[in-house]
Amino acid sequence: PPRPMEPTMNHSSPAPAHPPAPLAVTRLLAGWHWLEKAVAMAAYVLISFMLVSDVMGREFAGPLLRLLGFDVGATGIYGSQKIALYAMIVGSFLGLGIATATGAHLLPRIAFGWVPASWGPKVDRLADAVTGTILCTVAWYAWVFVESSREAGTVMATFEAPVWPIQAVIPLGFLSAALRYFIFALWPATRPRPPEFQE
């Protein structure tokens, strides 16, 4: 007689369907994601431009002009490395929200399978709410750091400008990810598909 089929765990099957989120929420997430990507891309383009231009000026343009008899002084871009560093901070912390929106962050699989599969949707929503709460706490302490920097009058090295506007992206990055997790908890259909389910 044919053997009964044994239950298997199909990890490639899609997540259970959820009711769609309201259109306003979907549009908000799409616009929010686009804005973060645009600013992060601009930050990384600025990094590339600053570093390449600085190297080209110091290693090629400067020696060539001096060889031709021109006294051009310093030929690199003033403060280029600091500008690149500040742009990297902006791009990196905006990356928190981008990774959360796309499901691209690292996902440890330590506790996978500890609860019955039927509990999965509820556990996922609870995990999203807890993660959002933790990230809000981190965002609060990051803002305390930024506020203390503003009150102390800390300035950027090289430029003598207040550094807190650049530092403000740190709590904003954590808050962006936190708010997304709360939205995932309220409307699970907005949660990105896990990497093993992505095409």
N, C-alpha and C positions, 0 to 999 in steps of 0.2 A: 504493500500500500504506500501511497505517496506520503512523505514526511510532512508534518505540519510546518508551516512557515514560522521561523523563529523571529521574534521581534528584533529589529535592527535600529540603530540610531543613524538617521540620514542627515548628516551635517550640511548637505548641499540644498536641502529643502528651504524654501523661503519662509520668512517669519509669518506668523498668523496675521491675517488682514485685520485692520482697525478702521473704524469710521474716519473719513477724511477730516482734516482740520478745517475750520472756517476759512473762507477765501482771504479774508483780511490777514489772518495769521500767516497763511502761505505766502502772500505777497510781502508781508513784513520780513519774513525770514529770507526770501529771495533778494529783496533790496538790501537788507542788512549784510547778507553774505557778499553781494556784489561790491558794496562799499568797502568792506574789510579787504577783499581781494585787491581792489583798485589801489587802496592806500598802501597795502603791503607790497604790491608790485612796484609802485612808485618809489618806495623806500629802497627796494633792492636794485632798481635801476639807478637810483642816486648813488648807492654804494659802488656799483660797478663803474659808473662814470667818474666818481671822485678818485678811486684807486687807480684806474687805468690812466686817467689824465695826469695824475700826480707822477706816476712812474714814467709816462712818456715825456713829461716836462723835465724831470730830473735826469733821466738816462739818455734821452735823445735830443730834445729841442735845446736844452741848456748847453751841452757839450758842442753841438753843431754851431750855435750862435757864437759861443766863445772862440771856436776855431775860426770863424769868419771875422773875428775882431770886435764883436759886440760885447760890452760889459752889461749883462742882463741881470746880474745878481742871482737871487734864489729863483729857480724856475719851476719848482713844484707848486701845487695849489696850497695856499695857506690854510692850515687846519683840516686838510682833507681827511686825515686818519680819524680825527675827532668827529667830523661830520659823518663819516662812514660808520663809526661806532654808534652814534646817536640814531642814525637811520636803521642800524641793525636792531637796536632795542625796540624801535617802533615796529619793524617787520616781525620780529620774533614774538612779541606779546600779542600782536594782532593774529599771529599764527595759532594761538590758543583757540580763538573763536572759529577760525577757518578749519582747524583739525576737528573740532567738535561738530561743526556743520556737515563735514564730509565723512565722519567716522574714520579719519585717518590716523588717530592717535594710537599709541601702543595699548594693547588690551591683554593684560595678564589673564591666563585661563586657569588660575589656581583653584577657584571654588566652583568651576563649571561642573554641573552634574550632581551637586550636593542636594538639590531640591527636585521634587518631581517635575517632569516637563509641563504638566498642567498648571503648575504655579508660575511658569515662566513669565507670562505677560504682567502679572501683578508684581513679581519680584523685580522685573525690569523697571516698572514705574516707580517702585519704592527706591531702587538703586539710583534712578535719575534724580529723584527728589533729594535723596541724601547727598549725592554728588553736588547738586546745585547749592545745597546749604553749606557744604564744606568750602566750595569755591567762593561763595559770598563772604564767608568768614575770612578767607585768605585775602579777598579783595578789600575788606575793611582794614585789615592790618597793613596792606599795601598802601591804602589811602592815608593811614596814620603816618606812614613813612614819608609819603609825598608832602603831606601837610607840615610835618616837622622840617622838611627840607625847605619848604616855602617860607616858613616863619624864621628859619635861621638865615635866610638870604643866600643859600648856597648857589654858586654860579658855575657855569660851564668852564672847564679848563680851556684856555686859549681865547675864548670869545667874551668872557666877562658878562654873559647873559644868564638870567635865571634858568636853572636846570629843571625846576619842577614841572614845566609844561611837557618836557620830554618824559620825565618820570611818571606823569599822569597816565601814560599808556599802560603801565603795569597793572594798576587796579582795574582799568577799563578792559584789559584783556581777560582778566579773571572774571569780571562781572559779565562780560559778553558770553563766555562759556557757561557761566552759572545760569543766566537767563535762558539760554538754549536748553539746558537740562530741565529746567522747570517747564518749559514748553513741551519737551519730549514727554514729561510725566503727565501733563494735562492732555496732550494729543499725541499718542504713541505713533500715529501714522507719519508724523513729521520726523521721527528719528531716522537717521541714515541707516542704510542696510549695512550689516557687519561686513568686513573685508572678504570673508569667505563666501558671501553671497553676491558680491559685486561681480559684474561682467568683466 
